[in-house]
């Protein structure tokens, strides 16, 4: 067990979640659930990205267009960096 320092507003928000879940719910349980949800959402987003990427790679014309747009964006950002 360890102690962490959090702003009062964060502590109050965590306590509100614990209160919603009922008597006996600890802040540790709330934090664990929030971390689990975060990791699940991150995994789902990654899988959705990979699915979109796979579909895009099947469409050669769309991939070529995306590559051209990406190259233009890179050139714009590089020009901003160098002040051109």
Beta strands, then each sheet from edge to edge (+ up, - down):
end
